Each structure stands twice: as structure tokens, then as C-alpha cells.
Amino acid sequence: MTNTTWNTILETIKEHGIVHLTLIDPDPHKQTPKDAAQIAKLAEQAGSNGIMVGGSTAFGIIDETLQKIKREVHIPVILFPGNVSGLSRFADAVFFMSLLNSRTTYWIVDVQTLGARYIKQFNLEPISMAYLIVDPGGTAGYVGDARLIPRHKPEIALGYALAAQYLGFSMVYLEAGSGADNAVPLPMVEAVSKYLDIPRAVGGGITTPKEAAAVAASGADIIVQGTIVERTIREDGGKSLSNTIQAIQKAKQKS
């Protein structure tokens, strides 16, 4: 299989220094599939480079959500599955992720074993991701039974990240939890970025252009935003998101 989506991400990092991904949770209590497609369309118009679809408690409407999103956007649509139920044949790729700091093997390797045949059957492009959840962790930390990485211990995050690189993962994702009050600490992003050779994604709690720019300047290659985009994009037509994307691109140019 040609790694079209991953190659596109790498090429964008090489060209612009940074990738922005918009995370949409296919949760009927938050928005309908039609609403999700509208969010995705506005995100693409604002400059986001890809759409992630998934969540820790997503269930039931993922196929319909993906089909509607795919009709509206031309950028890659990537699954971010919270479980096997988060897989679908209607995406371009899937972040095949392992929650390395979980207390249970289910989230490290067991659920991946259960889902692997579906990924092959659906002809999805797998992108191997080491998933690390940082305090406060939110729903993802609770559901994933994570030993949350302490905010004042960047060396622990670095150890996990280097282990992921040596194990052959394509990327590392540092996540503070969707809608977190505090994003991943900048010293932690800096520590991981200083020593890691594979792309670093950072998400959770990044709400303003200034915060996003600081994360980008600290070494992140991929910025993930979900909750803040879902809350604001239909109100302002994507203006806030566009400002954020411009800010992270400028931050990379200066760094």
C-alpha cells in the first residue's frame, strides 16, 4: 500500500514546518454527522491540513459521519479510534496507536490485535503512533487507564518517546486530554523535540493562537485541536482557526 496520507503529512512538515489537524468527535450528543461535515469543511477552508475523526467514547454513527465528511473535504481524513468500534472503511487512513503509558495491555497491544484484520480488510493506511497521555488526561486518560505523565517530569515523557522511536513508531503524540484546562507543558514539548527524530504531535487544551504558536516554537511538528474548533468554528466561520494556523506557521518560520 502506498502511504499517501503519511507522505502528505511529511511533505507538509517539510514545506511549512508544521501540520494542523482538526479532531472531530463523532458523538451524537455533541453534533450530528451533518454538523461534523460542516465543521470539517470550514476547517479545511481555514487551512487545516487534515481531519481526525474519533474519540474515547465515540460509538454508533462513525460510518455516517465519515461519509458526510468525505463528501465535503479534499484533505486527508484519518481515524483516531478509541476502540475497535472506532474503525471504518470510509476513512483514508488510521492512526494505529498504542497508549504506551496505560496500566493495561489492552490499550498497549490487545485492542490493536483485535483491530488489525479490520484495517487490512478496509484497506486503510495504518500510521503507527505512540500515544502518551499527560496530566490532566481527561476522558482519554480515564478510559485508557493511563499512568498520567506528571507535568513537571519531562524526562518521563522523553523516555517513553525515545522508546517509541527505537521500537519503530512513525510518530509520537503527546496529549493532555480533550478540552483540558492546561496544554502539554512547553518544557516537555521542548525536551521530547530536542532528542526525537520522528514527528511530534501535541494536542489537548490548546485554545488560542498564542498557545498554539508557543507549542509549535517548542518543537511540535503537528498541532491537534478539537474541542475549541467544535465550539467556535460555526460561530466565526473559521476565523479563529485561520488565525491559529497562521500563528503556528509564523512560529515555525522564526524558530
ZADO-1210 file (C-alpha; in nm, 4 decimals, padded with zeros to 6 digits):
<atoms>
<atom x="00.0000" y="00.0000" z="00.0000" code="MET" pos="1"/>
<atom x="00.1279" y="00.3468" z="-00.0861" code="THR" pos="2"/>
<atom x="00.1487" y="00.5619" z="00.2261" code="ASN" pos="3"/>
<atom x="-00.0279" y="00.8535" z="00.0608" code="THR" pos="4"/>
<atom x="-00.1643" y="01.0216" z="00.3736" code="THR" pos="5"/>
<atom x="00.1526" y="00.9858" z="00.5787" code="TRP" pos="6"/>
<atom x="00.3649" y="01.1060" z="00.2894" code="ASN" pos="7"/>
<atom x="00.1378" y="01.4078" z="00.2554" code="THR" pos="8"/>
<atom x="00.1847" y="01.4873" z="00.6248" code="ILE" pos="9"/>
<atom x="00.5629" y="01.4539" z="00.5989" code="LEU" pos="10"/>
<atom x="00.5734" y="01.6687" z="00.2862" code="GLU" pos="11"/>
<atom x="00.3677" y="01.9381" z="00.4579" code="THR" pos="12"/>
<atom x="00.6004" y="01.9360" z="00.7583" code="ILE" pos="13"/>
<atom x="00.8967" y="01.9675" z="00.5242" code="LYS" pos="14"/>
<atom x="00.7399" y="02.2520" z="00.3276" code="GLU" pos="15"/>
<atom x="00.5713" y="02.4530" z="00.6039" code="HIS" pos="16"/>
<atom x="00.7400" y="02.3219" z="00.9191" code="GLY" pos="17"/>
<atom x="00.4079" y="02.2353" z="01.0810" code="ILE" pos="18"/>
<atom x="00.0841" y="02.0451" z="01.0232" code="VAL" pos="19"/>
<atom x="-00.2531" y="02.1319" z="01.1739" code="HIS" pos="20"/>
<atom x="-00.5092" y="01.8565" z="01.2269" code="LEU" pos="21"/>
<atom x="-00.8698" y="01.9155" z="01.3314" code="THR" pos="22"/>
<atom x="-01.0141" y="01.6465" z="01.5571" code="LEU" pos="23"/>
<atom x="-01.3878" y="01.5811" z="01.5296" code="ILE" pos="24"/>
<atom x="-01.5626" y="01.3573" z="01.7797" code="ASP" pos="25"/>
<atom x="-01.8443" y="01.1578" z="01.6124" code="PRO" pos="26"/>
<atom x="-02.0612" y="01.1833" z="01.9213" code="ASP" pos="27"/>
<atom x="-02.4366" y="01.2313" z="01.8602" code="PRO" pos="28"/>
<atom x="-02.4588" y="01.4189" z="02.1907" code="HIS" pos="29"/>
<atom x="-02.2170" y="01.6817" z="02.0556" code="LYS" pos="30"/>
<atom x="-02.3109" y="01.7143" z="01.6873" code="GLN" pos="31"/>
<atom x="-02.4861" y="01.5304" z="01.4066" code="THR" pos="32"/>
<atom x="-02.2933" y="01.3811" z="01.1132" code="PRO" pos="33"/>
<atom x="-02.4130" y="01.6782" z="00.9056" code="LYS" pos="34"/>
<atom x="-02.2767" y="01.9200" z="01.1653" code="ASP" pos="35"/>
<atom x="-01.9460" y="01.7296" z="01.1727" code="ALA" pos="36"/>
<atom x="-01.9169" y="01.7590" z="00.7954" code="ALA" pos="37"/>
<atom x="-01.9778" y="02.1332" z="00.8177" code="GLN" pos="38"/>
<atom x="-01.7053" y="02.1670" z="01.0794" code="ILE" pos="39"/>
<atom x="-01.4652" y="01.9703" z="00.8578" code="ALA" pos="40"/>
<atom x="-01.5423" y="02.1859" z="00.5547" code="LYS" pos="41"/>
<atom x="-01.4875" y="02.5097" z="00.7467" code="LEU" pos="42"/>
<atom x="-01.1654" y="02.3680" z="00.8956" code="ALA" pos="43"/>
<atom x="-01.0289" y="02.2906" z="00.5502" code="GLU" pos="44"/>
<atom x="-01.1190" y="02.6402" z="00.4309" code="GLN" pos="45"/>
<atom x="-00.9376" y="02.7844" z="00.7338" code="ALA" pos="46"/>
<atom x="-00.6198" y="02.5970" z="00.6391" code="GLY" pos="47"/>
<atom x="-00.6263" y="02.2787" z="00.8460" code="SER" pos="48"/>
<atom x="-00.4242" y="02.0039" z="00.6775" code="ASN" pos="49"/>
<atom x="-00.6335" y="01.7038" z="00.7780" code="GLY" pos="50"/>
<atom x="-00.9356" y="01.5827" z="00.9703" code="ILE" pos="51"/>
<atom x="-00.9062" y="01.3333" z="01.2552" code="MET" pos="52"/>
<atom x="-01.2260" y="01.1504" z="01.3436" code="VAL" pos="53"/>
<atom x="-01.2630" y="00.9668" z="01.6724" code="GLY" pos="54"/>
<atom x="-01.2919" y="00.9914" z="02.0458" code="GLY" pos="55"/>
<atom x="-01.2688" y="00.7944" z="02.3667" code="SER" pos="56"/>
<atom x="-01.6438" y="00.7314" z="02.3788" code="THR" pos="57"/>
<atom x="-01.7372" y="00.7552" z="02.0087" code="ALA" pos="58"/>
<atom x="-01.9949" y="00.4982" z="01.9112" code="PHE" pos="59"/>
<atom x="-02.2680" y="00.4331" z="01.6586" code="GLY" pos="60"/>
<atom x="-02.2528" y="00.6999" z="01.3887" code="ILE" pos="61"/>
<atom x="-01.8924" y="00.6926" z="01.2738" code="ILE" pos="62"/>
<atom x="-01.9647" y="00.5493" z="00.9255" code="ASP" pos="63"/>
<atom x="-02.2294" y="00.8105" z="00.8528" code="GLU" pos="64"/>
<atom x="-02.0111" y="01.0882" z="00.9907" code="THR" pos="65"/>
<atom x="-01.7148" y="00.9860" z="00.7768" code="LEU" pos="66"/>
<atom x="-01.9217" y="00.9553" z="00.4611" code="GLN" pos="67"/>
<atom x="-02.0604" y="01.3041" z="00.5044" code="LYS" pos="68"/>
<atom x="-01.7170" y="01.4493" z="00.5849" code="ILE" pos="69"/>
<atom x="-01.5601" y="01.2833" z="00.2813" code="LYS" pos="70"/>
<atom x="-01.8185" y="01.4494" z="00.0566" code="ARG" pos="71"/>
<atom x="-01.7196" y="01.7926" z="00.1857" code="GLU" pos="72"/>
<atom x="-01.3382" y="01.7923" z="00.2073" code="VAL" pos="73"/>
<atom x="-01.0360" y="01.7153" z="-00.0069" code="HIS" pos="74"/>
<atom x="-00.7799" y="01.6930" z="00.2729" code="ILE" pos="75"/>
<atom x="-00.6966" y="01.3553" z="00.4354" code="PRO" pos="76"/>
<atom x="-00.9485" y="01.2063" z="00.6782" code="VAL" pos="77"/>
<atom x="-00.7755" y="00.9986" z="00.9450" code="ILE" pos="78"/>
<atom x="-00.9344" y="00.7754" z="01.2061" code="LEU" pos="79"/>
<atom x="-00.8371" y="00.8348" z="01.5681" code="PHE" pos="80"/>
<atom x="-01.0098" y="00.5287" z="01.7155" code="PRO" pos="81"/>
<atom x="-01.0893" y="00.4985" z="02.0834" code="GLY" pos="82"/>
<atom x="-01.1568" y="00.1273" z="02.0371" code="ASN" pos="83"/>
<atom x="-01.2279" y="-00.1284" z="01.7644" code="VAL" pos="84"/>
<atom x="-01.5718" y="00.0311" z="01.7287" code="SER" pos="85"/>
<atom x="-01.3945" y="00.3447" z="01.6036" code="GLY" pos="86"/>
<atom x="-01.2751" y="00.1763" z="01.2840" code="LEU" pos="87"/>
<atom x="-01.4456" y="00.2371" z="00.9497" code="SER" pos="88"/>
<atom x="-01.3833" y="00.1650" z="00.5832" code="ARG" pos="89"/>
<atom x="-01.4749" y="00.5232" z="00.4872" code="PHE" pos="90"/>
<atom x="-01.1530" y="00.6980" z="00.6012" code="ALA" pos="91"/>
<atom x="-00.8241" y="00.7464" z="00.4172" code="ASP" pos="92"/>
<atom x="-00.6008" y="00.6259" z="00.6991" code="ALA" pos="93"/>
<atom x="-00.5954" y="00.5312" z="01.0646" code="VAL" pos="94"/>
<atom x="-00.3638" y="00.6332" z="01.3443" code="PHE" pos="95"/>
<atom x="-00.2669" y="00.2826" z="01.4589" code="PHE" pos="96"/>
<atom x="-00.1823" y="00.3906" z="01.8078" code="MET" pos="97"/>
<atom x="-00.0555" y="00.2297" z="02.1229" code="SER" pos="98"/>
<atom x="-00.1159" y="00.4005" z="02.4576" code="LEU" pos="99"/>
<atom x="00.2273" y="00.3264" z="02.5951" code="LEU" pos="100"/>
<atom x="00.1638" y="00.4633" z="02.9439" code="ASN" pos="101"/>
<atom x="-00.1543" y="00.2633" z="03.0057" code="SER" pos="102"/>
<atom x="-00.1697" y="00.0334" z="03.3060" code="ARG" pos="103"/>
<atom x="-00.3309" y="-00.2408" z="03.0994" code="THR" pos="104"/>
<atom x="-00.2054" y="-00.4270" z="02.7961" code="THR" pos="105"/>
<atom x="-00.5474" y="-00.3838" z="02.6316" code="TYR" pos="106"/>
<atom x="-00.4616" y="-00.0293" z="02.5222" code="TRP" pos="107"/>
<atom x="-00.0966" y="-00.1086" z="02.4504" code="ILE" pos="108"/>
<atom x="-00.1338" y="-00.4092" z="02.2190" code="VAL" pos="109"/>
<atom x="-00.4549" y="-00.6121" z="02.2695" code="ASP" pos="110"/>
<atom x="-00.7031" y="-00.3773" z="02.1017" code="VAL" pos="111"/>
<atom x="-00.4561" y="-00.3295" z="01.8164" code="GLN" pos="112"/>
<atom x="-00.4513" y="-00.7065" z="01.7691" code="THR" pos="113"/>
<atom x="-00.8315" y="-00.7098" z="01.7557" code="LEU" pos="114"/>
<atom x="-00.8426" y="-00.4268" z="01.5039" code="GLY" pos="115"/>
<atom x="-00.5564" y="-00.5222" z="01.2731" code="ALA" pos="116"/>
<atom x="-00.7609" y="-00.7517" z="01.0469" code="ARG" pos="117"/>
<atom x="-01.0300" y="-00.4871" z="01.0054" code="TYR" pos="118"/>
<atom x="-00.7688" y="-00.2349" z="00.8983" code="ILE" pos="119"/>
<atom x="-00.6423" y="-00.4798" z="00.6379" code="LYS" pos="120"/>
<atom x="-00.9944" y="-00.5656" z="00.5250" code="GLN" pos="121"/>
<atom x="-01.0954" y="-00.1985" z="00.4989" code="PHE" pos="122"/>
<atom x="-00.7744" y="-00.1197" z="00.3069" code="ASN" pos="123"/>
<atom x="-00.6927" y="00.1616" z="00.5488" code="LEU" pos="124"/>
<atom x="-00.3460" y="00.3126" z="00.5555" code="GLU" pos="125"/>
<atom x="-00.2042" y="00.2483" z="00.9048" code="PRO" pos="126"/>
<atom x="00.0123" y="00.5210" z="01.0589" code="ILE" pos="127"/>
<atom x="00.1830" y="00.3875" z="01.3704" code="SER" pos="128"/>
<atom x="00.1517" y="00.6290" z="01.6611" code="MET" pos="129"/>
<atom x="00.2879" y="00.6129" z="02.0144" code="ALA" pos="130"/>
<atom x="00.0181" y="00.7759" z="02.2241" code="TYR" pos="131"/>
<atom x="00.1250" y="00.9360" z="02.5532" code="LEU" pos="132"/>
<atom x="-00.1257" y="01.0946" z="02.7878" code="ILE" pos="133"/>
<atom x="-00.0071" y="01.3782" z="03.0107" code="VAL" pos="134"/>
<atom x="-00.1771" y="01.5083" z="03.3247" code="ASP" pos="135"/>
<atom x="-00.4671" y="01.6055" z="03.3487" code="PRO" pos="136"/>
<atom x="-00.5535" y="01.3450" z="03.0812" code="GLY" pos="137"/>
<atom x="-00.9284" y="01.3996" z="03.0599" code="GLY" pos="138"/>
<atom x="-01.1602" y="01.1284" z="02.9334" code="THR" pos="139"/>
<atom x="-00.8834" y="00.9665" z="02.7279" code="ALA" pos="140"/>
<atom x="-00.6724" y="00.9196" z="03.0379" code="GLY" pos="141"/>
<atom x="-00.9625" y="00.7736" z="03.2350" code="TYR" pos="142"/>
<atom x="-01.0842" y="00.5370" z="02.9639" code="VAL" pos="143"/>
<atom x="-00.7297" y="00.4337" z="02.8727" code="GLY" pos="144"/>
<atom x="-00.6364" y="00.3659" z="03.2366" code="ASP" pos="145"/>
<atom x="-00.3253" y="00.5762" z="03.1860" code="ALA" pos="146"/>
<atom x="-00.0500" y="00.6387" z="03.4354" code="ARG" pos="147"/>
<atom x="-00.0608" y="01.0085" z="03.3562" code="LEU" pos="148"/>
<atom x="00.2798" y="01.1601" z="03.2885" code="ILE" pos="149"/>
<atom x="00.3374" y="01.4286" z="03.5563" code="PRO" pos="150"/>
<atom x="00.3527" y="01.7786" z="03.4133" code="ARG" pos="151"/>
<atom x="00.6797" y="01.8549" z="03.5934" code="HIS" pos="152"/>
<atom x="00.8532" y="01.5376" z="03.4692" code="LYS" pos="153"/>
<atom x="00.9537" y="01.5961" z="03.1040" code="PRO" pos="154"/>
<atom x="01.2206" y="01.3282" z="03.1367" code="GLU" pos="155"/>
<atom x="00.9496" y="01.0623" z="03.1723" code="ILE" pos="156"/>
<atom x="00.7833" y="01.1768" z="02.8503" code="ALA" pos="157"/>
<atom x="01.1221" y="01.1778" z="02.6795" code="LEU" pos="158"/>
<atom x="01.1923" y="00.8221" z="02.7917" code="GLY" pos="159"/>
<atom x="00.8631" y="00.6975" z="02.6513" code="TYR" pos="160"/>
<atom x="00.9122" y="00.8953" z="02.3298" code="ALA" pos="161"/>
<atom x="01.2627" y="00.7633" z="02.2659" code="LEU" pos="162"/>
<atom x="01.1450" y="00.4088" z="02.3398" code="ALA" pos="163"/>
<atom x="00.8698" y="00.4608" z="02.0813" code="ALA" pos="164"/>
<atom x="01.1217" y="00.5780" z="01.8241" code="GLN" pos="165"/>
<atom x="01.3508" y="00.2827" z="01.8893" code="TYR" pos="166"/>
<atom x="01.0529" y="00.0451" z="01.8657" code="LEU" pos="167"/>
<atom x="00.9793" y="00.1782" z="01.5185" code="GLY" pos="168"/>
<atom x="00.6751" y="00.4016" z="01.5641" code="PHE" pos="169"/>
<atom x="00.6257" y="00.6624" z="01.2927" code="SER" pos="170"/>
<atom x="00.5282" y="00.9417" z="01.5326" code="MET" pos="171"/>
<atom x="00.4628" y="01.0346" z="01.8944" code="VAL" pos="172"/>
<atom x="00.1513" y="01.2130" z="02.0179" code="TYR" pos="173"/>
<atom x="00.1620" y="01.3985" z="02.3495" code="LEU" pos="174"/>
<atom x="-00.1959" y="01.4591" z="02.4654" code="GLU" pos="175"/>
<atom x="-00.3248" y="01.6459" z="02.7706" code="ALA" pos="176"/>
<atom x="-00.6843" y="01.5349" z="02.7100" code="GLY" pos="177"/>
<atom x="-00.9619" y="01.6832" z="02.5001" code="SER" pos="178"/>
<atom x="-01.0758" y="02.0150" z="02.6406" code="GLY" pos="179"/>
<atom x="-00.8042" y="02.0100" z="02.9075" code="ALA" pos="180"/>
<atom x="-00.7620" y="02.3241" z="03.1174" code="ASP" pos="181"/>
<atom x="-00.3872" y="02.3078" z="03.0602" code="ASN" pos="182"/>
<atom x="-00.1995" y="02.2021" z="02.7483" code="ALA" pos="183"/>
<atom x="00.1115" y="01.9841" z="02.7497" code="VAL" pos="184"/>
<atom x="00.3840" y="02.1900" z="02.9239" code="PRO" pos="185"/>
<atom x="00.6237" y="02.3623" z="02.6876" code="LEU" pos="186"/>
<atom x="00.9382" y="02.2264" z="02.8636" code="PRO" pos="187"/>
<atom x="00.8051" y="01.8753" z="02.7986" code="MET" pos="188"/>
<atom x="00.7497" y="01.9510" z="02.4298" code="VAL" pos="189"/>
<atom x="01.0990" y="02.1015" z="02.4106" code="GLU" pos="190"/>
<atom x="01.2635" y="01.8032" z="02.5815" code="ALA" pos="191"/>
<atom x="01.0968" y="01.5499" z="02.3545" code="VAL" pos="192"/>
<atom x="01.1608" y="01.7561" z="02.0417" code="SER" pos="193"/>
<atom x="01.5281" y="01.8053" z="02.1226" code="LYS" pos="194"/>
<atom x="01.6075" y="01.4346" z="02.1145" code="TYR" pos="195"/>
<atom x="01.3427" y="01.2802" z="01.8917" code="LEU" pos="196"/>
<atom x="01.3932" y="01.2277" z="01.5179" code="ASP" pos="197"/>
<atom x="01.0365" y="01.1240" z="01.4347" code="ILE" pos="198"/>
<atom x="00.7464" y="01.3750" z="01.4134" code="PRO" pos="199"/>
<atom x="00.5947" y="01.5012" z="01.7387" code="ARG" pos="200"/>
<atom x="00.2235" y="01.5783" z="01.7639" code="ALA" pos="201"/>
<atom x="00.0797" y="01.7754" z="02.0545" code="VAL" pos="202"/>
<atom x="-00.2865" y="01.8211" z="02.1467" code="GLY" pos="203"/>
<atom x="-00.5333" y="01.8842" z="02.4240" code="GLY" pos="204"/>
<atom x="-00.6035" y="02.2224" z="02.5815" code="GLY" pos="205"/>
<atom x="-00.4526" y="02.4347" z="02.3028" code="ILE" pos="206"/>
<atom x="-00.7137" y="02.7080" z="02.2706" code="THR" pos="207"/>
<atom x="-00.5555" y="03.0324" z="02.1457" code="THR" pos="208"/>
<atom x="-00.3230" y="03.1275" z="01.8580" code="PRO" pos="209"/>
<atom x="-00.0634" y="03.2362" z="02.1141" code="LYS" pos="210"/>
<atom x="-00.0716" y="02.8988" z="02.2919" code="GLU" pos="211"/>
<atom x="-00.0541" y="02.7097" z="01.9628" code="ALA" pos="212"/>
<atom x="00.2376" y="02.9216" z="01.8416" code="ALA" pos="213"/>
<atom x="00.4273" y="02.8536" z="02.1643" code="ALA" pos="214"/>
<atom x="00.3782" y="02.4778" z="02.1238" code="VAL" pos="215"/>
<atom x="00.4958" y="02.4977" z="01.7624" code="ALA" pos="216"/>
<atom x="00.8009" y="02.7037" z="01.8584" code="ALA" pos="217"/>
<atom x="00.8838" y="02.4454" z="02.1259" code="SER" pos="218"/>
<atom x="00.9276" y="02.1801" z="01.8590" code="GLY" pos="219"/>
<atom x="00.5908" y="02.0255" z="01.7758" code="ALA" pos="220"/>
<atom x="00.5537" y="01.9159" z="01.4133" code="ASP" pos="221"/>
<atom x="00.1779" y="01.8557" z="01.4347" code="ILE" pos="222"/>
<atom x="-00.0786" y="02.0560" z="01.6304" code="ILE" pos="223"/>
<atom x="-00.4102" y="01.8844" z="01.7064" code="VAL" pos="224"/>
<atom x="-00.7172" y="02.0849" z="01.8035" code="GLN" pos="225"/>
<atom x="-01.0653" y="01.9508" z="01.8598" code="GLY" pos="226"/>
<atom x="-01.2879" y="02.0889" z="02.1324" code="THR" pos="227"/>
<atom x="-01.2061" y="02.4556" z="02.0683" code="ILE" pos="228"/>
<atom x="-01.2683" y="02.4145" z="01.6945" code="VAL" pos="229"/>
<atom x="-01.6001" y="02.2383" z="01.7512" code="GLU" pos="230"/>
<atom x="-01.7062" y="02.5191" z="01.9859" code="ARG" pos="231"/>
<atom x="-01.6112" y="02.8191" z="01.7722" code="THR" pos="232"/>
<atom x="-01.5860" y="02.7378" z="01.4041" code="ILE" pos="233"/>
<atom x="-01.9517" y="02.7695" z="01.3107" code="ARG" pos="234"/>
<atom x="-01.9826" y="03.0917" z="01.5102" code="GLU" pos="235"/>
<atom x="-01.6971" y="03.2740" z="01.3397" code="ASP" pos="236"/>
<atom x="-01.6762" y="03.0827" z="01.0107" code="GLY" pos="237"/>
<atom x="-01.3261" y="02.9574" z="01.0865" code="GLY" pos="238"/>
<atom x="-01.1629" y="03.2951" z="01.1550" code="LYS" pos="239"/>
<atom x="-01.0190" y="03.1861" z="01.4912" code="SER" pos="240"/>
<atom x="-00.8842" y="02.8648" z="01.3410" code="LEU" pos="241"/>
<atom x="-00.7318" y="03.0521" z="01.0478" code="SER" pos="242"/>
<atom x="-00.5582" y="03.2872" z="01.2916" code="ASN" pos="243"/>
<atom x="-00.4211" y="02.9892" z="01.4834" code="THR" pos="244"/>
<atom x="-00.2854" y="02.8207" z="01.1716" code="ILE" pos="245"/>
<atom x="-00.1186" y="03.1417" z="01.0565" code="GLN" pos="246"/>
<atom x="00.0327" y="03.1797" z="01.4047" code="ALA" pos="247"/>
<atom x="00.1858" y="02.8318" z="01.4135" code="ILE" pos="248"/>
<atom x="00.3269" y="02.8708" z="01.0630" code="GLN" pos="249"/>
<atom x="00.4888" y="03.2030" z="01.1596" code="LYS" pos="250"/>
<atom x="00.6255" y="03.0490" z="01.4787" code="ALA" pos="251"/>
<atom x="00.7934" y="02.7729" z="01.2779" code="LYS" pos="252"/>
<atom x="00.9423" y="03.0225" z="01.0347" code="GLN" pos="253"/>
<atom x="01.1032" y="03.2078" z="01.3250" code="LYS" pos="254"/>
<atom x="01.2277" y="02.9005" z="01.5102" code="SER" pos="255"/>
</atoms>
